[in-house]
Amino acid sequence: MLLSIILAILAFGLIILVHELGHFLTARHFGVTIDEFSIGMGPELVSKRSKSGIRYSLRALPIGGFVSMAGEDEHSDDPHALCNRPKYQRFLILFAGAFMNVLLGFIIMLICVSFSKNLYSNKIESFLVIDENENIVSEYQGLKVGDEIISINGSRLFVRYDYVFSAMRMQDTPCTLTVKRGNETIKIENFVFPTTVESGITYGNPAFFIPCEKEKTVLTVIGDTACQTVSTVKMVVLSLYDLITGKYSVEAVSGPVGVVSEINKTAQAGILQVLFLISLITINIGVFNLLPFPALDGGRILFLIFEAIIGRPLNRKTEGFINLLGFVILLGFIILITFKDIISLL
């Protein structure tokens, strides 16, 4: 467990560093005045001011970080302050953190795919389903050996990763599969995935057949990685939607303690599985930061859009108060989830 805690701290530290580095480098590119670049929150442990006047600091709590820019939360007469830069520059500076998180996720995922032994398609090599005579079936709910599943309910499946997530999300709801069978494309209506239950939540079980392998080349590795990265972004968005709409309960959400627990479990499967989990976490954090909620980058982008619509910025004190309120709500949510994770471990 100690190793998992260390890995979690290092992983979060890297994710935060990359996120804030996105804001920092983009702001520097546009010549914005930067007061401080900090990794971590809370009491300052060490700091150093550069010749350019920027203070670089490391803080005690590895739960965040920030780039403090002039004119970020208040009016400034400095022409290089963030509030005085063109709107497209401010948007790019705010968006850069999430972009860097997704880019980091892509790089880590590329390592995982490159070192994986095999790449798999969505073509059925054989079923794992057993009939009443304890024989492995050659056909299941209209699917046949050799079929390639290309979409679920019209949603295109580019890689096996797409199929696995889509199947799990179906739960036990009937759906429409589109498959390629030889030279034909056919639809299988009212297909119901077998199910599995985890932490009280029912998921569709995608592993009812053995998939065919596909050739592993430089192009297929890069293509699979790109598709998996895009699919992960989609997965995070849909999972947040499912959480908000009540499809999944708050029990499905994990905080820092839950992440340490998952890393501890995943570590048993090897370093590639740990790296894959970290890639999911960094993409998750990047997408989450773009939610239109106060204190998040997405909330600040929303204020920027509001400013563009009305032709003037919102009162800086009002905006600052809203962001502070949003930060308090987020902090309370993190504390709540952390307590939930601790109780689940007891």
C-alpha positions as CSV (number, residue, x, y, z in Angstrom):
1,M,0.0,0.0,0.0
2,L,2.9,2.4,0.8
3,L,4.2,1.9,-2.8
4,S,0.7,2.7,-4.1
5,I,0.5,5.9,-2.1
6,I,3.9,7.0,-3.4
7,L,2.8,6.1,-7.0
8,A,-0.4,8.1,-6.5
9,I,1.4,11.2,-5.2
10,L,3.9,11.0,-8.1
11,A,1.1,10.5,-10.6
12,F,-1.0,13.4,-9.3
13,G,2.1,15.5,-9.1
14,L,2.9,14.8,-12.8
15,I,-0.7,15.4,-13.8
16,I,-0.9,18.7,-12.0
17,L,2.5,19.8,-13.3
18,V,1.5,19.1,-16.9
19,H,-1.8,20.9,-16.5
20,E,-0.4,24.0,-14.9
21,L,2.5,23.9,-17.4
22,G,-0.1,24.2,-20.2
23,H,-1.5,27.4,-18.7
24,F,2.0,28.7,-17.9
25,L,3.6,28.1,-21.3
26,T,0.6,29.5,-23.2
27,A,0.5,32.6,-20.9
28,R,4.3,33.1,-21.4
29,H,3.8,32.8,-25.2
30,F,1.3,35.6,-25.2
31,G,3.4,37.7,-22.8
32,V,1.0,37.7,-19.9
33,T,2.5,38.9,-16.5
34,I,2.9,35.8,-14.3
35,D,3.3,36.3,-10.5
36,E,3.7,32.7,-9.4
37,F,3.8,29.1,-10.7
38,S,2.9,26.7,-7.9
39,I,2.7,22.9,-7.6
40,G,0.4,21.9,-4.8
41,M,-1.8,23.9,-2.5
42,G,-1.7,25.1,1.1
43,P,1.5,26.2,3.0
44,E,4.5,27.0,0.9
45,L,7.4,24.6,1.4
46,V,10.0,26.1,-0.9
47,S,10.1,28.9,-3.4
48,K,12.4,30.7,-5.7
49,R,12.0,33.9,-7.7
50,S,13.5,34.0,-11.2
51,K,15.2,36.9,-12.9
52,S,11.9,37.5,-14.8
53,G,10.1,38.1,-11.5
54,I,8.1,34.8,-11.5
55,R,8.1,32.9,-8.2
56,Y,8.2,29.2,-8.5
57,S,6.9,27.4,-5.4
58,L,6.2,23.9,-4.1
59,R,3.3,23.7,-1.5
60,A,2.5,21.1,1.1
61,L,-0.7,19.5,-0.3
62,P,-0.4,17.6,-3.5
63,I,-4.1,18.2,-4.5
64,G,-3.7,20.9,-7.0
65,G,-1.6,23.7,-8.2
66,F,-2.0,27.1,-9.9
67,V,-0.5,29.7,-12.1
68,S,-1.1,33.2,-10.6
69,M,-1.4,35.8,-13.4
70,A,-1.9,39.5,-13.1
71,G,-5.5,40.5,-13.8
72,E,-6.7,37.0,-13.4
73,D,-9.3,37.7,-10.6
74,E,-9.1,41.5,-10.4
75,H,-8.7,44.5,-12.6
76,S,-5.2,45.5,-13.5
77,D,-3.8,48.5,-15.4
78,D,-0.9,46.3,-16.5
79,P,-1.2,46.0,-20.3
80,H,0.2,42.5,-20.0
81,A,-2.3,41.4,-17.4
82,L,-4.6,38.5,-18.4
83,C,-7.7,40.7,-18.2
84,N,-6.3,43.0,-20.8
85,R,-5.3,40.4,-23.4
86,P,-7.6,39.5,-26.4
87,K,-10.4,37.1,-25.7
88,Y,-8.9,34.4,-28.0
89,Q,-5.6,34.5,-26.0
90,R,-7.5,34.2,-22.7
91,F,-9.5,31.2,-24.1
92,L,-6.3,29.4,-25.3
93,I,-4.6,30.0,-21.9
94,L,-7.6,28.6,-20.0
95,F,-8.0,25.7,-22.5
96,A,-4.3,24.8,-22.5
97,G,-4.3,23.0,-19.1
98,A,-7.0,20.4,-20.2
99,F,-5.3,20.0,-23.6
100,M,-2.0,19.1,-21.9
101,N,-3.8,16.6,-19.7
102,V,-5.2,14.9,-22.8
103,L,-1.9,15.0,-24.5
104,L,-0.2,13.4,-21.5
105,G,-2.9,10.7,-21.5
106,F,-2.2,10.1,-25.2
107,I,1.5,9.7,-24.6
108,I,1.1,7.3,-21.7
109,M,-1.5,5.3,-23.6
110,L,0.9,5.1,-26.6
111,I,3.4,3.5,-24.3
112,C,0.8,1.0,-23.0
113,V,-0.4,0.1,-26.5
114,S,3.2,-0.1,-27.9
115,F,4.3,-2.6,-25.2
116,S,1.1,-4.6,-25.1
117,K,1.5,-8.1,-26.5
118,N,-1.5,-8.0,-28.8
119,L,-4.0,-5.7,-30.5
120,Y,-7.5,-6.9,-30.8
121,S,-10.4,-6.1,-33.1
122,N,-14.2,-6.5,-32.5
123,K,-14.3,-9.5,-34.7
124,I,-15.6,-12.7,-33.0
125,E,-13.1,-15.6,-33.1
126,S,-15.1,-17.8,-30.8
127,F,-17.8,-17.5,-28.1
128,L,-17.4,-18.2,-24.4
129,V,-21.1,-18.8,-23.9
130,I,-22.1,-22.4,-22.9
131,D,-25.5,-23.9,-23.8
132,E,-27.7,-26.3,-21.8
133,N,-25.6,-29.2,-22.9
134,E,-22.4,-27.5,-21.7
135,N,-21.2,-26.9,-25.3
136,I,-19.7,-23.7,-26.5
137,V,-22.2,-22.0,-28.8
138,S,-21.4,-21.0,-32.4
139,E,-24.2,-18.4,-32.5
140,Y,-25.5,-16.1,-29.7
141,Q,-28.6,-13.9,-30.0
142,G,-28.1,-13.7,-33.7
143,L,-24.3,-13.1,-33.6
144,K,-22.1,-15.7,-35.3
145,V,-18.4,-16.6,-35.3
146,G,-16.7,-14.3,-37.8
147,D,-19.0,-11.3,-37.2
148,E,-17.3,-8.0,-36.6
149,I,-19.3,-5.6,-34.4
150,I,-19.1,-2.1,-35.9
151,S,-21.7,-0.2,-33.9
152,I,-24.0,-0.3,-30.9
153,N,-27.2,1.7,-31.2
154,G,-25.7,3.5,-34.1
155,S,-22.6,4.6,-32.2
156,R,-19.5,3.7,-34.3
157,L,-16.9,1.4,-32.7
158,F,-13.4,2.2,-34.0
159,V,-11.4,0.0,-31.6
160,R,-12.1,-2.7,-29.0
161,Y,-11.9,0.0,-26.3
162,D,-15.0,1.6,-27.8
163,Y,-16.8,-1.7,-27.8
164,V,-16.0,-2.5,-24.1
165,F,-17.2,0.8,-22.8
166,S,-20.3,0.9,-24.9
167,A,-21.2,-2.7,-23.9
168,M,-20.7,-1.9,-20.2
169,R,-22.9,1.2,-20.5
170,M,-25.8,-0.7,-22.0
171,Q,-26.2,-2.7,-18.8
172,D,-29.2,-5.1,-19.4
173,T,-31.0,-2.8,-21.8
174,P,-31.9,-4.2,-25.3
175,C,-29.8,-2.6,-28.0
176,T,-29.2,-2.8,-31.8
177,L,-25.9,-4.2,-33.0
178,T,-24.6,-3.5,-36.5
179,V,-22.2,-6.2,-37.6
180,K,-20.1,-6.9,-40.7
181,R,-20.7,-10.5,-41.8
182,G,-18.6,-11.3,-44.9
183,N,-19.5,-8.6,-47.5
184,E,-22.8,-7.9,-45.8
185,T,-23.7,-5.3,-43.1
186,I,-26.6,-6.5,-41.0
187,K,-28.4,-5.3,-37.9
188,I,-29.3,-7.5,-34.9
189,E,-32.2,-6.0,-33.0
190,N,-32.9,-6.4,-29.2
191,F,-29.5,-7.8,-28.3
192,V,-29.0,-7.9,-24.5
193,F,-25.5,-8.2,-23.2
194,P,-24.8,-10.6,-20.3
195,T,-24.4,-8.6,-17.1
196,T,-22.0,-8.3,-14.2
197,V,-22.4,-6.5,-10.9
198,E,-19.6,-4.5,-9.3
199,S,-20.0,-2.3,-6.2
200,G,-23.7,-2.6,-6.5
201,I,-23.8,-1.3,-10.1
202,T,-24.9,-3.5,-13.0
203,Y,-22.8,-3.3,-16.1
204,G,-23.0,-5.0,-19.5
205,N,-20.4,-7.7,-19.8
206,P,-18.5,-7.4,-23.1
207,A,-16.4,-10.5,-22.5
208,F,-18.7,-13.1,-23.9
209,F,-16.5,-13.9,-26.9
210,I,-12.8,-14.1,-27.7
211,P,-11.8,-11.3,-30.2
212,C,-9.6,-11.8,-33.2
213,E,-6.1,-10.3,-33.1
214,K,-5.1,-7.7,-35.6
215,E,-1.7,-7.0,-37.1
216,K,0.5,-4.8,-34.8
217,T,2.3,-2.2,-36.9
218,V,3.4,1.4,-36.2
219,L,0.3,2.7,-37.9
220,T,-2.1,0.4,-36.1
221,V,-0.5,1.3,-32.7
222,I,-0.7,5.0,-33.3
223,G,-4.3,4.6,-34.7
224,D,-5.5,2.5,-31.8
225,T,-3.9,5.0,-29.3
226,A,-5.5,8.0,-31.0
227,C,-8.9,6.2,-31.0
228,Q,-8.6,5.1,-27.4
229,T,-7.7,8.7,-26.3
230,V,-10.7,10.2,-28.1
231,S,-12.9,7.3,-26.7
232,T,-11.7,8.1,-23.2
233,V,-12.7,11.7,-23.5
234,K,-16.1,10.5,-24.7
235,M,-16.2,8.0,-21.9
236,V,-15.6,10.7,-19.3
237,V,-18.2,13.0,-20.7
238,L,-20.9,10.2,-20.9
239,S,-19.9,9.0,-17.4
240,L,-20.4,12.5,-16.0
241,Y,-23.8,12.7,-17.8
242,D,-24.8,9.3,-16.4
243,L,-23.8,10.5,-12.9
244,I,-25.7,13.8,-13.2
245,T,-28.8,12.1,-14.6
246,G,-28.8,9.4,-11.8
247,K,-27.9,6.4,-13.9
248,Y,-25.0,5.9,-11.5
249,S,-24.9,6.9,-7.9
250,V,-22.1,8.8,-6.1
251,E,-20.8,5.4,-5.0
252,A,-19.3,5.1,-8.5
253,V,-17.1,8.2,-7.9
254,S,-13.6,7.9,-6.4
255,G,-11.4,10.5,-4.8
256,P,-7.7,10.5,-3.9
257,V,-8.1,7.6,-1.4
258,G,-10.1,5.6,-3.9
259,V,-7.4,6.2,-6.6
260,V,-4.7,4.9,-4.3
261,S,-6.8,1.8,-3.6
262,E,-7.3,1.3,-7.4
263,I,-3.6,1.7,-8.1
264,N,-2.9,-0.8,-5.3
265,K,-5.2,-3.4,-7.0
266,T,-4.0,-2.5,-10.5
267,A,-0.3,-2.9,-9.5
268,Q,-0.9,-6.6,-9.1
269,A,-1.5,-6.8,-12.9
270,G,1.8,-5.0,-13.8
271,I,3.2,-1.6,-14.6
272,L,1.4,-1.3,-18.0
273,Q,-2.0,-1.5,-16.2
274,V,-0.9,1.2,-13.7
275,L,0.2,3.4,-16.6
276,F,-3.1,2.8,-18.3
277,L,-5.0,3.8,-15.2
278,I,-2.9,7.0,-14.9
279,S,-3.7,7.8,-18.5
280,L,-7.4,7.5,-17.7
281,I,-7.0,9.7,-14.6
282,T,-5.1,12.5,-16.5
283,I,-7.7,12.6,-19.3
284,N,-10.5,12.5,-16.7
285,I,-9.0,15.5,-14.9
286,G,-8.5,17.4,-18.1
287,V,-12.2,16.9,-19.2
288,F,-13.5,17.6,-15.7
289,N,-11.6,20.9,-15.6
290,L,-13.6,22.0,-18.7
291,L,-16.9,21.6,-17.0
292,P,-18.8,25.0,-16.9
293,F,-18.5,25.2,-13.1
294,P,-17.1,28.1,-11.0
295,A,-13.4,27.8,-10.1
296,L,-12.8,25.3,-12.9
297,D,-11.2,26.3,-16.2
298,G,-14.6,25.6,-17.9
299,G,-16.3,28.1,-15.5
300,R,-13.8,30.8,-16.4
301,I,-14.3,30.1,-20.1
302,L,-18.1,30.4,-19.4
303,F,-17.4,33.9,-17.9
304,L,-15.4,34.7,-21.0
305,I,-18.2,33.7,-23.3
306,F,-20.6,35.8,-21.2
307,E,-18.2,38.7,-21.5
308,A,-18.2,38.3,-25.3
309,I,-22.0,38.2,-25.4
310,I,-22.7,41.3,-23.3
311,G,-19.7,43.2,-24.6
312,R,-18.1,43.9,-21.2
313,P,-16.6,41.8,-18.4
314,L,-18.6,40.7,-15.3
315,N,-17.7,42.7,-12.1
316,R,-14.4,41.3,-11.0
317,K,-15.5,41.1,-7.3
318,T,-18.6,39.2,-8.3
319,E,-16.7,36.8,-10.5
320,G,-14.1,36.3,-7.7
321,F,-16.8,35.6,-5.2
322,I,-18.6,33.1,-7.5
323,N,-15.2,31.3,-8.2
324,L,-14.5,31.2,-4.4
325,L,-17.9,29.7,-3.8
326,G,-17.3,27.1,-6.5
327,F,-14.0,26.2,-5.0
328,V,-15.6,25.7,-1.5
329,I,-18.3,23.5,-3.1
330,L,-15.6,21.4,-4.9
331,L,-13.5,21.1,-1.8
332,G,-16.5,19.9,0.2
333,F,-17.3,17.4,-2.5
334,I,-13.7,16.1,-2.4
335,I,-13.9,15.7,1.4
336,L,-17.2,13.9,1.1
337,I,-15.9,11.5,-1.5
338,T,-12.7,10.9,0.5
339,F,-14.8,10.0,3.6
340,K,-16.8,7.6,1.4
341,D,-13.6,6.0,0.1
342,I,-12.2,5.6,3.6
343,I,-15.4,4.0,4.9
344,S,-15.5,1.6,2.0
345,L,-12.0,0.4,2.9
346,L,-12.9,-0.3,6.5
